Amino acid sequence: MMIDELETIKACNEALDQIADGDIDGAIATISTLRADNQKKVDEFDKWAEIESKRQEEIAPPQQDWQEGTTDTDGQNFN
């Protein structure tokens, strides 16, 4: 998502400007906010992925007792 990258670049530039101006506390705050925002996005994605994974497990077709290309109990090929 290009907007996220642009926001990250903007925050990094702001932090660098703050450092250049001697505002170390401001730079730390900017970087901490950036990190927190990104962590929130990661946490939200992880939660979504877990929900989707569980949903896929619920709708997955039942496992077969045989695999294609093997023989059944009578020795006949399933193909």
N, C-alpha and C positions, 0 to 999 in steps of 0.2 A: 504494500500500500504506500504509494509514493508520498502521500500526505504525511504519514508517520515519519518517513525519512526526512522530509523537509522540516518538520517540527524538531526533530533531533538535531539537525544541522543548525537551525536557528538557536536552539538552547545552547549548543556547544559554542557557537559564535558569541552569544551573550556572556557565557561563562568566561571565555577567553578575553573579551573586552573588560569584564569586571576584574579579572586578574591583572590585566595591563594597567587598569586604573587604580590598582592597589586595594580593591574591594574583595578581599579574599573570602570574607564571610558571605557576601552576596554570591560569589561564584560557587561556594560550597552549597548554598541554598538552591541555586539554579540546578546544579548537578544532582543534588538529592531529590529535587522535584522530578527531574527527568528520569532518574532511576526508579522512583516510586511509580510514576506513570507507566513506564515500560513493564515493571513488575506486575502492576494491576492487569495490563493487557495479557501478559503471559499466564497469570492465574486464571483469568476469564477464559482464555483459550484452553487451558488444561481442563477446566471444569466442563466446557463444551465437548471436548474430545472424549472425556470419560463418559458423559451422557450418551454421546453418539455410539461409542463402543458398546455400551450396555444395550442400546437399542438394536444394534446390529446382531448382538448375541441372541436377543429375543426373537428376531425374525429370520435367523439363519436356518437353512434347511437341515433336517435331521441327517446325521452321519449314516452312511451306508455301511453295511457289514462286509461289503466286498468292494474291490476296486476294478475299474475297467481293465480288461486284459487278463484277468485272473479266471480261474475255473470255479464252478460251483461245486456242491457236494457230490454231484454225479460225474464230475470230471469234465463237464462240458464247458467250453469257452463262452463267456458272456458276450463277446463281440459278435 
